Amino acid sequence: MREVLPELLDWWEAGETAGVGTVVATYRSAPRQPGATMLVGPDGRAVGSVSGGCVEAAVYDLAQQISATGTPVLQRYGVSDDDAFAVGLTCGGIIDVYVEPVDRASYPELGEIAADIRDGRPVAVATLVTHPDQRLVGRRLVVRSAAGTGGRPTDSIDSLGSLGSRRLDEAAAEGAAGLLAVGQSRCLSFGADGQRQGEAARVFVRSFAPAPRMLVFGAIDFAAALAETGRFLGYRVTVCDARPVFATAIRFPGADEVVVSWPDRYLADEAAAGRIDGRAAICVLTHDPKFDVPLLQVALRLPEVAYVGAMGSRRTHARRMTLLREAGLTPAELARLSGPIGLDLGARTPEETALSIAAELVALSNGGSGARLTDRSGRIHGAD
């Protein structure tokens, strides 16, 4: 949605109607993940993608119909071996696409949601995509959690709108707040009146959380390459180093911010301020004990961090582990450390090393093995 929001807002503000198709669920090897969006404007222009080209034409035609009728539809696109080419989704997957009309009348909250996204305020939109009472399909609940990403989702939930019943609203708001806390978008299933067990009502939650953070410690050439790669992957990148002569914005154009501070103090202050959540990636590239040992003591004791990696040779890493044990870190805390950092790609240059680190991040976050696909059998994307 983020990538197509400017065009959608233009049509919305002009009082025009756009057909919007959104992937709300995927099965097997789907080309796009839940939240992928395609717009069809009043001028017939298509923006965005729901399948990387497989079923775009079908969604385009359906979006034009929905814009005219005003009635949303949940459409499944899938294949079997026999009809893969006829249907068009030749990757072998199945996707559920929710197609709806969007204009000022059907989506009055869009302007406020767009402002939240622009200003970095976490917000989730829960949309009822299936329900026994068809009159309720398309209703929305806008959910904001005071805890934000990384906090406890039930600390304080602020919601606007209704899906049709108080019980369903409460169940959907709690579920949406939980997904918002971890920055995920997906369908939730409830009974028709919000019962925890049941599938009569499906609610698609689209989370608009601030970008996850990548904190790169050590103002070296490898950090510059990693900052570029991290931004490409969607992280908000911070480069931190205690040496002002090296930690300058001009040396790290790929970073969102460059901080001059002792690494361990900076990380501790950021954590205390609630700015480190469970999606954060901490990359320690200093390979200097006076910097990285105090820093890793802080990083490895944070309750929820997606990734902590440290650069260095085998000898450097062995010495680092000894110092961390002497500092009192437990085996469980030490097990969280990826060191030496990255996957074995034979990397030598800063750019290759950044790719190695990024590959490990992606593999860990998605449950990948890091092995060559040609050497594996079975499904590429794992089980349903």
C-alpha positions in Angstrom: 0.0 0.0 0.0 2.8 2.5 0.9 4.1 2.4 -2.7 0.7 3.2 -4.3 -0.6 5.5 -1.6 0.3 8.8 -3.4 -1.7 7.9 -6.5 -4.6 6.6 -4.4 -4.7 9.8 -2.4 -4.7 11.9 -5.5 -7.9 10.2 -6.8 -9.5 10.1 -3.3 -8.9 13.9 -2.8 -10.3 14.6 -6.2 -13.5 12.8 -5.3 -12.9 10.0 -7.8 -13.3 6.2 -7.3 -10.4 3.7 -7.7 -10.6 0.0 -7.7 -8.2 -1.5 -5.2 -7.1 -5.1 -5.2 -5.2 -6.4 -2.1 -3.6 -9.8 -1.5 -5.0 -10.8 1.9 -3.8 -14.5 2.0 -1.4 -16.7 0.2 -0.8 -20.4 0.0 2.2 -22.3 -1.3 4.5 -20.4 -3.7 2.7 -17.1 -4.0 4.6 -14.4 -5.8 3.5 -11.5 -3.5 2.8 -11.4 0.2 -0.3 -10.2 2.0 -0.7 -6.5 1.7 0.5 -6.3 -1.9 -1.8 -3.8 -3.7 -2.8 -2.9 -7.2 -4.9 0.1 -8.1 -7.0 0.8 -11.1 -7.8 4.4 -11.4 -10.8 6.2 -13.0 -8.7 6.9 -16.1 -7.9 3.1 -16.5 -4.3 3.5 -15.2 -2.9 0.5 -13.3 -0.5 1.1 -10.4 1.2 -1.6 -8.3 1.0 -5.3 -8.4 -0.7 -8.3 -6.7 1.1 -11.2 -8.4 4.2 -10.0 -10.2 2.3 -10.3 -13.5 0.5 -13.7 -13.2 -3.1 -12.5 -12.7 -2.8 -8.8 -13.1 -5.1 -8.7 -16.1 -7.9 -10.6 -14.2 -7.6 -8.3 -11.2 -7.6 -5.3 -13.5 -10.9 -6.3 -15.1 -12.4 -7.1 -11.7 -11.3 -3.8 -10.2 -13.0 -1.9 -13.0 -16.2 -3.8 -12.4 -16.1 -3.2 -8.6 -15.5 0.5 -9.2 -18.7 0.6 -11.2 -20.9 -1.6 -8.9 -19.5 -0.4 -5.6 -19.7 -4.0 -4.2 -16.4 -5.5 -2.8 -15.4 -9.1 -3.7 -13.0 -11.6 -2.3 -11.6 -13.6 -5.3 -9.3 -16.6 -5.1 -6.7 -17.2 -7.9 -5.1 -20.6 -7.9 -3.8 -23.4 -10.2 -3.5 -27.1 -10.6 -0.9 -28.8 -12.8 -3.6 -29.1 -15.6 -4.8 -25.5 -15.7 -1.8 -23.5 -14.6 -1.3 -21.7 -17.9 -5.0 -21.2 -18.4 -5.4 -19.4 -15.1 -2.1 -17.6 -15.2 -0.7 -18.2 -11.8 2.0 -20.5 -13.1 4.1 -20.4 -9.9 1.8 -23.1 -8.4 0.5 -20.9 -5.6 -2.9 -19.6 -4.5 -3.7 -16.1 -3.6 -6.9 -14.5 -2.2 -7.4 -11.0 -3.5 -9.9 -8.6 -1.9 -11.1 -6.0 -4.5 -12.9 -3.0 -3.3 -14.0 0.5 -4.4 -12.2 3.4 -2.7 -13.5 6.9 -2.6 -14.3 9.5 0.0 -17.7 7.9 0.7 -16.5 4.3 1.1 -13.2 5.2 2.8 -13.5 8.4 4.8 -10.6 7.5 7.1 -8.0 7.3 4.3 -6.7 10.9 4.7 -6.1 10.4 8.5 -4.5 7.0 7.9 -2.2 8.5 5.2 -1.1 11.2 7.7 -0.2 8.5 10.3 1.8 6.7 7.7 3.6 9.8 6.6 4.5 10.9 10.1 5.6 7.4 11.2 2.8 6.7 13.6 1.9 3.0 13.8 -1.6 2.3 12.5 -3.4 -0.8 11.4 -6.6 -1.1 9.3 -8.8 -4.2 9.9 -11.2 -4.8 7.0 -14.0 -7.4 7.1 -13.5 -9.4 3.9 -16.0 -12.3 4.5 -19.0 -12.5 6.7 -22.4 -14.3 6.6 -24.1 -11.0 6.5 -22.9 -9.6 3.2 -24.0 -6.1 4.2 -21.1 -6.0 6.7 -18.4 -6.9 4.2 -16.0 -4.0 3.6 -16.4 -2.4 7.0 -13.2 -1.2 8.6 -11.7 -0.7 12.0 -8.7 1.6 12.3 -6.5 0.5 15.2 -3.8 2.3 17.0 -1.8 0.9 19.9 -0.2 3.3 22.4 2.5 0.7 22.9 3.5 1.0 19.2 5.8 -1.6 17.6 7.8 -3.6 20.1 5.5 -2.8 23.1 2.8 -5.0 24.6 -0.1 -4.8 22.1 -2.8 -4.8 24.8 -1.3 -2.0 26.8 -3.6 0.6 25.2 -5.7 0.1 22.1 -7.4 3.0 20.4 -9.9 2.0 17.6 -12.1 3.9 15.3 -15.0 2.5 13.3 -16.8 -0.8 13.5 -17.0 -4.2 11.8 -20.6 -4.6 12.9 -20.7 -5.8 16.5 -18.9 -4.9 19.7 -17.6 -8.4 20.3 -16.1 -8.6 16.8 -14.6 -5.1 17.1 -12.9 -6.1 20.4 -11.5 -9.3 19.0 -10.3 -7.7 15.8 -8.8 -4.7 17.6 -6.8 -6.9 19.9 -5.6 -9.1 17.0 -4.7 -6.1 14.9 -2.8 -4.5 17.8 -0.8 -7.7 18.1 0.1 -7.7 14.4 0.9 -4.0 14.5 3.4 -4.6 17.3 5.4 -6.9 15.1 4.7 -5.1 11.8 2.8 -8.0 10.1 -0.2 -8.0 7.8 -2.5 -11.0 7.5 -6.0 -12.4 7.8 -7.6 -13.3 11.1 -10.6 -15.6 11.5 -13.4 -15.4 14.0 -16.9 -16.5 14.5 -19.6 -14.3 13.0 -19.9 -12.4 16.3 -16.1 -12.3 17.1 -15.9 -15.7 18.8 -12.3 -16.8 19.1 -13.0 -20.2 17.4 -14.6 -20.0 14.0 -14.0 -18.9 10.5 -17.3 -17.3 9.5 -15.7 -13.9 9.6 -12.4 -13.2 8.0 -10.7 -9.9 8.9 -7.7 -8.7 6.9 -5.3 -6.6 9.0 -2.9 -4.3 7.2 -0.2 -3.0 9.5 1.5 0.3 8.8 4.4 0.1 11.3 7.5 2.3 11.0 10.3 0.7 9.2 12.4 -1.8 11.3 15.7 -0.5 12.5 19.1 -1.6 11.5 21.8 -0.3 13.9 25.3 -0.6 12.4 28.2 0.0 14.8 31.6 0.9 13.4 32.1 3.7 10.9 34.1 1.7 8.4 33.7 1.0 4.6 31.8 -2.2 5.4 29.3 -0.2 7.3 28.8 2.1 4.3 27.9 -0.8 2.1 25.7 -2.4 4.7 23.8 0.9 5.2 23.0 0.9 1.5 21.9 -2.7 1.5 19.9 -2.2 4.7 18.0 0.7 3.2 17.3 -1.4 0.1 15.7 -4.1 2.4 13.4 -1.5 4.0 15.3 -0.8 7.2 15.8 2.6 8.8 19.6 2.5 9.2 21.6 4.1 11.9 25.4 4.2 11.8 27.0 4.8 15.2 30.7 5.3 16.1 32.5 7.1 19.0 35.0 8.7 16.6 33.6 12.0 15.1 36.3 12.1 12.4 34.9 8.9 10.9 31.2 9.1 11.8 30.0 11.7 9.3 27.0 11.8 7.1 29.0 12.4 4.0 30.8 9.0 4.5 27.5 7.1 4.9 24.9 8.4 2.3 22.9 5.2 2.6 22.2 5.8 6.4 19.2 7.6 7.6 21.2 8.9 10.5 24.8 8.9 11.7 25.4 9.2 15.4 28.6 10.0 17.3 28.4 8.2 20.6 29.9 5.3 22.5 28.1 2.4 21.0 27.1 0.7 24.3 25.7 3.9 25.7 23.8 4.8 22.6 22.2 1.3 22.4 21.3 1.3 26.1 19.7 4.8 25.8 17.7 3.8 22.7 16.4 0.7 24.4 15.5 2.6 27.5 13.6 5.1 25.4 11.6 2.3 23.8 13.1 2.7 20.3 14.4 -0.8 20.0 11.8 -3.4 19.2 11.6 -7.1 18.2 12.3 -6.3 14.6 15.6 -4.6 15.1 18.9 -5.8 13.6 22.1 -5.0 15.4 25.3 -5.3 13.4 28.6 -4.9 15.2 31.4 -4.2 12.7 34.0 -2.7 15.0 35.9 -5.9 15.8 37.6 -4.0 18.6 37.1 -5.4 22.1 36.9 -2.0 23.8 33.9 -1.2 21.6 32.2 -4.4 20.8 32.3 -6.3 24.2 30.5 -3.6 26.2 28.1 -3.1 23.2 27.3 -6.8 22.9 26.7 -7.1 26.7 23.8 -4.6 26.1 22.6 -6.1 22.8 22.5 -9.7 23.9 20.6 -8.8 27.1 17.8 -6.9 25.3 14.6 -9.0 25.7 13.5 -8.9 22.1 15.8 -8.2 19.1 15.5 -10.0 15.8 19.3 -10.2 15.1 22.6 -9.5 16.7 25.7 -10.1 14.6 29.4 -9.3 15.1 32.2 -9.1 12.5 35.6 -10.6 13.0 37.9 -13.5 12.2 37.6 -16.8 14.0 40.4 -15.8 16.3 38.8 -12.5 17.1 35.4 -14.1 17.7 36.8 -16.8 20.0 38.5 -14.0 22.1 35.3 -12.0 22.1 33.3 -15.0 23.3 35.8 -15.5 26.2 35.5 -11.9 27.2 31.7 -12.0 27.1 31.6 -15.1 29.3 34.0 -13.4 31.7 31.5 -10.5 31.7 28.8 -12.8 33.0 26.7 -13.5 29.8 24.9 -16.8 30.0 25.0 -19.6 27.3 21.5 -18.7 26.2 22.5 -15.0 25.8 25.6 -15.9 23.9 23.6 -18.3 21.6 21.8 -15.3 20.2 25.0 -13.9 18.7 25.7 -14.5 15.0 29.5 -14.5 14.8 31.3 -14.3 12.6 28.5 -12.3 11.0 26.9 -13.3 7.7 26.5 -16.4 5.5 29.4 -18.1 3.8 29.3 -16.5 0.3 33.1 -16.3 0.0 32.6 -12.5 0.4 35.7 -10.3 0.3 34.6 -6.8 -0.7 32.5 -4.5 1.5 29.6 -4.9 -0.9 29.9 -8.7 -1.0 30.1 -8.7 2.8 27.0 -6.5 3.1 25.2 -9.0 0.8 26.4 -11.9 3.1 25.0 -10.1 6.2 21.7 -9.3 4.4 21.3 -12.9 3.3 21.7 -14.1 6.8 19.1 -11.6 8.0 16.6 -12.7 5.4 17.2 -16.4 6.0 16.7 -16.0 9.7 13.6 -13.9 9.5 11.9 -16.2 7.0 13.1 -19.5 8.4 15.4 -20.2 5.4 18.4 -22.6 5.5 20.8 -20.5 3.4 21.4 -23.6 1.2 21.3 -23.5 -2.6 17.8 -24.1 -3.9 19.2 -26.4 -6.6 20.5 -28.7 -3.9 17.2 -29.0 -2.2 13.9 -30.7 -3.1 10.3 -29.9 -2.1 8.6 -26.5 -2.0 10.6 -23.4 -2.3 8.7 -21.4 0.3 8.1 -24.3 2.8 4.9 -25.7 4.0 1.6 -23.8 3.9 
